[in-house]
Amino acid sequence: MSRYLSLLEKFGVDPNFFCSELYWQVIGAEEREENGISRVLLSDWDLLPPMSEGGFASFVNGNVWSDFANVPMLGGVPSFADFEYIYNPADFLNLSGGKWKVFRKNIHHFPRTVGAEDLLYIPYAPPSERWDSALTDLLMGWLEGFPAEEKIFDGEGLIEIAQNYPNRKVLQNRFTGDIYGLNAWDENYKYINYRLVATIKAPYLNEYMRYCFYTDPAILATKKLVNDGGCLGKANLEKFKDKLNPLRKRVVSHWVYNTEAEK
């Protein structure tokens, strides 16, 4: 574990969606030690609040990209960054009741369309080049399916996650080998971070992929909650995640500090 993450665990900090060494590698963030201060840097920002053995350090860079749920930020000017959703995978094992009515109905649509008995949700460990080609086709179609006016956040990073993350599972047709969707995730000492769900264009397949992820015995066995990230400004995604009955939905803020005034 990195020194920064060790310090977060030591001080009981609730890690946010950016707390993963694997994810830092994908987005090009750099963990650095400076005079006893542990920092995670991304371009001109501290991706996370700087830490030391004494707790949170002064905000040496003047800009913090993402704050924490249980750590007060002293001074500085906040601005809205995104939301952050936390879910309990065990909640998805019992979809009875009115609060699950829409989701419960929607997750059955895709299996009925293609034949539930034909579907496999399995680790992605390609036995042949054909699998790699099928995954590439899936990803290209998924990215091209976004409206031209809608920004795809960090498209290169998403491709890197989809192609190289160690924790990946695909929804596959057991007979044809077709890949319908892919889930990818990483984790830290407290949460599983649900990084990516990519699918072919099919009604309600996104819902079914999320159901596969949250009810996966491998996910449930960790006994960890899931950080499902935010909405990236997409109103439809926010509405969708709101209906999945999160344990917590919080506002994540950027923070800008006047470092000259602090000296």
Secondary structure, DSSP 8 states (H G I E B T S, - for coil): --HHHHHHHHTT----TT--HHHHHHHT-EEEEETTEEEEEETTEESS--EETTEE---TTSEES---TTS---SSEEEEEEEEEEE-GGGGG---SGGGHHHHHHTTHHHHHH-GGGEEEEE---SSHHHHHHHHHHHHHHHHTS-TTS--TTHHHHHHHHHH-SSEEEEEETTT--EEEEEEEEE-SSEEEEEEEEE-S-TTHHHHHHHHHHT-HHHHHTT-EEE----TT-HHHHHHHHTT--SEEEEEEEEE--HHHH-
